[in-house]
Amino acid sequence: MESRHDSVLVEEVLGALAVRPADVVVDATIGGAGHFSRFLRALGADGVIVGIDADAAAVERARAAYARDRRSDRPVAHLVNENFRNLARVLERLGIGRADKFLFDLGWSGYQLAAPRGFSFQRDEPLLMAYGDGGETAAEIVNSSSEEALADLIYAYGEERFARGIARGIVAARAKERILTTGALVAAVMAGTPRWYHERKIHPATKTFQALRIATNDELGALREGLAAALRALAPCGRLAVISFHSIEDRIVKSALADAVHRGLGSLSPKKPIVPARAEILANRRARSAKLRVFERAAAAETAAEAPAPLLLYAV
């Protein structure tokens, strides 16, 4: 599979965040480094960019983008191989008390799909689905969970109508041999769904793979923790942008931002999500379900306790 990635809603994100040369910008999901590279170009010598990703390869892509920037007035960059659920700890370690701009791009990159980690059902590869190294794999979940637990997981995280049938198919398949590859999982999904379901444009394993990826990486828990940390660290008049790609993520984002508005922390800007233009969708099918939500913190006066911590600067 070709290793490439086209970042989604790049111009819309840049317009919404309005990065200034002296801003502190946090890209919580480097991915293909598309947004990161554009943030880098918008920042000057007084700016700071923090790039975070659970995938070490993504951090290396950001490192390469930073190395290509030969400007004498390029910003300080901090590149961190970490899950954004630990955002508060990362910022504390860097000595950053407040940041002006945050971006969370919740889609996975084309590089991750091309890596042999089990994210794609289009080829047979080890059933891992983990963004980083270590931790539980999708294969471990598939082979150790009860039928009921699998059905609940596939229904809740994948919104799959045939979750119970797929769970039965998985249990029946693993009784003969452990399910350790994407091909074996696809076969179990096919066995647990009706024939007409196989003829649709959407692959019958799509939602099951989504559910297992979310569960393997605890994506929803990480999202809640990461958003909460970003909202706490967002500077007055600062902006937070989140790109989601499916309804479960978007509900969490929408709820978190609505709660922040209700608490008087700021406002949505704009009130409704921004979606890709038709031209972008035609050029990149992965953009079709993207939604960009933007929150702007109110211009409240900071108390002494809220003042930003001293900034620790070091070279990457």
C-alpha positions in Angstrom: 0.0 0.0 0.0 1.3 3.5 -0.9 2.7 5.5 2.0 1.2 9.0 1.7 -1.1 11.2 3.6 -3.2 14.2 2.6 -4.1 16.3 5.7 -7.8 17.3 5.8 -9.2 20.8 6.1 -5.8 22.4 6.2 -6.8 25.8 5.0 -9.9 25.8 7.2 -7.8 25.0 10.2 -5.3 27.7 9.4 -8.1 30.2 9.0 -9.9 29.2 12.2 -6.8 29.2 14.4 -5.2 32.3 12.9 -1.7 31.5 14.1 0.5 34.5 14.8 4.3 34.5 14.7 4.7 34.6 18.5 2.1 32.0 19.4 2.6 28.8 21.3 1.0 26.2 19.1 0.3 22.6 20.1 -0.3 20.0 17.4 -1.5 17.1 19.5 -1.7 14.7 16.6 1.2 15.1 14.2 0.1 12.3 11.9 1.5 13.0 8.4 2.8 16.4 9.6 0.7 18.3 7.1 -0.8 20.7 9.7 2.4 20.8 11.6 4.4 22.0 8.6 1.9 24.8 8.0 1.9 25.9 11.6 5.7 25.9 11.5 5.7 28.3 8.5 3.3 30.6 10.3 5.5 30.9 13.4 8.5 33.1 13.9 11.5 33.3 16.2 9.3 34.2 19.2 7.0 31.3 18.6 6.9 27.8 20.0 5.5 24.7 18.4 4.8 21.5 20.3 4.2 18.3 18.2 2.8 15.2 19.9 2.0 11.8 18.6 1.8 8.2 20.0 3.4 7.0 16.7 7.2 7.5 16.8 7.3 7.6 13.0 5.0 10.6 13.0 7.4 12.4 15.4 10.2 11.7 13.0 8.2 13.2 10.1 7.8 16.4 12.2 11.5 16.3 13.0 12.3 16.1 9.3 9.9 19.0 8.5 11.6 21.1 11.2 15.0 20.3 9.8 13.9 21.4 6.3 13.0 24.8 7.7 16.3 26.7 7.2 15.0 30.1 8.4 17.1 32.0 10.9 13.9 33.0 12.7 12.2 29.6 12.9 10.4 28.9 16.2 11.5 26.6 19.0 10.1 23.1 18.5 9.4 20.4 21.1 8.6 17.0 19.5 7.2 14.4 21.9 6.4 10.7 21.3 3.4 10.5 23.6 -0.3 9.9 23.6 -2.2 13.2 23.8 -4.2 11.9 26.8 -1.0 12.8 28.7 -1.1 16.4 27.3 -1.1 18.0 30.7 2.0 16.1 31.8 3.8 16.9 28.5 3.1 20.6 28.9 4.2 20.6 32.5 7.4 18.8 31.6 8.1 21.5 28.9 7.3 24.3 31.3 4.4 25.5 29.2 1.6 26.8 31.3 -0.6 28.3 28.5 -0.8 27.7 24.8 -2.5 29.9 22.3 -3.6 27.3 19.7 -4.4 23.6 19.9 -5.2 21.1 17.1 -6.5 17.6 17.5 -6.9 15.8 14.2 -8.6 12.5 15.1 -8.2 10.7 11.8 -5.4 8.2 11.3 -2.8 9.0 8.6 -2.2 7.2 5.4 1.2 6.2 6.7 -0.4 4.3 9.5 -2.7 2.5 7.1 0.3 1.5 5.0 2.2 0.2 8.0 1.7 -3.5 8.8 -0.2 -3.0 12.0 -3.6 -4.4 11.2 -5.4 -1.1 10.6 -6.5 -2.1 7.1 -8.7 -5.0 6.1 -7.5 -4.7 2.5 -4.5 -7.0 3.1 -3.5 -9.8 5.4 -1.2 -8.6 8.2 -0.7 -9.0 12.0 -3.8 -8.0 14.0 -2.2 -5.3 16.2 -4.0 -2.0 15.6 -1.9 -0.2 18.3 -0.6 3.3 17.5 2.5 2.9 19.7 4.5 0.0 20.9 3.5 -2.1 23.9 0.0 -2.4 25.4 -2.9 -4.6 24.4 -3.3 -5.6 20.8 -6.6 -6.1 18.8 -5.7 -9.8 18.6 -5.6 -10.1 22.4 -9.0 -8.5 22.6 -10.5 -10.7 19.9 -9.2 -13.9 21.4 -9.8 -13.2 25.1 -13.1 -11.4 25.2 -16.4 -13.1 25.8 -19.0 -13.2 23.0 -21.2 -10.8 24.8 -18.3 -8.4 25.5 -17.3 -8.5 21.8 -20.8 -7.8 20.7 -21.1 -4.9 23.1 -17.8 -3.5 22.0 -18.5 -3.8 18.2 -22.0 -2.3 18.7 -20.9 0.6 21.0 -17.7 1.6 19.2 -18.5 0.6 15.6 -22.3 1.2 15.6 -22.5 -2.2 13.8 -26.0 -3.5 13.3 -24.8 -7.1 13.1 -22.6 -6.9 16.2 -24.0 -10.1 17.7 -23.7 -12.1 14.6 -20.1 -11.0 14.1 -19.2 -11.8 17.7 -20.6 -15.3 17.2 -18.6 -15.6 14.0 -15.4 -14.5 15.9 -16.0 -17.0 18.7 -16.6 -19.8 16.3 -13.5 -19.0 14.3 -11.2 -18.7 17.3 -12.5 -22.1 18.6 -10.7 -23.7 15.7 -7.6 -21.4 15.6 -6.6 -18.1 17.3 -7.4 -15.1 15.2 -4.0 -13.4 14.7 -4.3 -11.7 11.3 -6.6 -9.2 9.6 -7.5 -11.8 7.1 -8.7 -14.2 9.7 -10.8 -11.5 11.3 -12.3 -10.5 8.0 -13.3 -14.1 7.4 -15.0 -14.2 10.8 -16.9 -11.0 10.1 -18.1 -12.4 6.7 -19.2 -15.6 8.4 -21.3 -13.6 10.9 -23.1 -11.3 8.5 -25.7 -11.9 5.8 -24.6 -12.3 2.1 -26.4 -9.1 1.0 -24.3 -7.2 3.5 -21.2 -8.2 1.6 -22.4 -6.5 -1.6 -22.5 -3.0 -0.4 -20.0 -0.2 -1.2 -18.8 -0.2 2.4 -16.8 -3.2 3.3 -18.7 -5.4 5.9 -15.6 -5.4 8.2 -15.3 -1.6 8.3 -17.2 -0.9 11.5 -15.7 -3.9 13.3 -12.2 -2.7 12.6 -13.1 0.8 13.7 -14.5 -0.6 17.0 -11.4 -2.7 17.7 -9.1 0.2 16.9 -10.9 2.4 19.3 -10.9 -0.2 22.0 -7.2 -1.2 21.5 -6.0 2.4 21.9 -8.8 3.6 24.3 -9.3 6.4 21.9 -12.5 7.8 23.5 -10.9 7.9 27.0 -7.8 9.5 25.6 -9.9 12.1 23.7 -11.8 13.1 26.9 -8.6 13.5 28.8 -6.8 15.3 26.1 -9.6 17.8 25.5 -10.0 18.5 29.2 -6.2 19.2 29.4 -6.2 21.5 26.3 -9.2 23.5 27.6 -7.4 24.0 31.0 -4.2 25.1 29.2 -5.8 27.3 26.6 -4.7 31.0 26.9 -7.3 33.8 27.0 -8.5 34.5 23.4 -6.8 31.2 22.4 -8.4 28.8 20.1 -8.8 25.0 20.1 -9.7 23.1 16.9 -10.7 19.5 16.6 -11.3 17.4 13.5 -13.4 14.3 14.0 -14.3 11.6 11.5 -17.1 9.6 13.0 -20.2 10.3 15.1 -18.9 8.8 18.3 -15.9 11.1 18.4 -17.9 14.0 17.3 -20.4 13.6 20.1 -17.6 13.6 22.6 -16.1 16.7 21.1 -19.4 18.5 20.8 -20.3 17.7 24.4 -17.0 18.8 25.8 -17.0 22.1 24.0 -20.7 22.7 24.8 -19.9 22.2 28.5 -17.0 24.7 28.2 -19.4 27.2 26.7 -22.0 26.5 29.5 -19.3 27.1 32.1 -18.5 30.5 30.6 -15.0 29.6 29.4 -15.6 30.8 25.9 -17.6 30.3 22.7 -17.8 28.2 19.6 -16.4 30.0 16.5 -18.3 29.3 14.3 -21.2 27.7 16.1 -21.7 24.9 13.6 -18.9 22.5 12.4 -16.9 23.3 9.3 -16.9 20.5 6.7 -14.7 20.0 3.6 -15.5 21.5 0.3 -16.7 19.3 -2.4 -13.4 19.7 -4.3 -11.5 18.3 -1.3 -13.8 15.4 -0.9 -13.4 14.5 -4.6 -9.6 14.7 -4.2 -9.5 12.8 -0.9 -12.3 10.4 0.0 -11.1 10.3 3.6 -12.2 13.9 4.0 -15.9 13.1 3.3 -16.8 12.5 7.0 -14.6 15.2 8.6 -16.0 17.8 10.9 -14.0 20.7 12.3 -15.2 22.3 15.5 -13.5 25.4 16.9 -13.6 26.8 20.4 -12.3 30.3 21.4 -11.5 31.0 25.1 -12.9 34.2 26.6 -10.6 37.1 27.2 -10.7 36.6 31.0 -8.1 38.1 33.2 -5.6 35.6 34.5 -5.0 35.2 38.2 -1.6 34.8 39.6 -2.2 31.1 40.0 -3.1 30.8 36.3 -0.1 32.6 35.0 1.9 30.6 32.6 4.9 28.8 33.9 8.4 29.7 32.6 9.1 28.3 29.2 11.9 25.9 28.9 13.6 26.2 25.5 15.8 23.5 24.0 16.7 22.3 20.5 15.1 19.2 19.0 
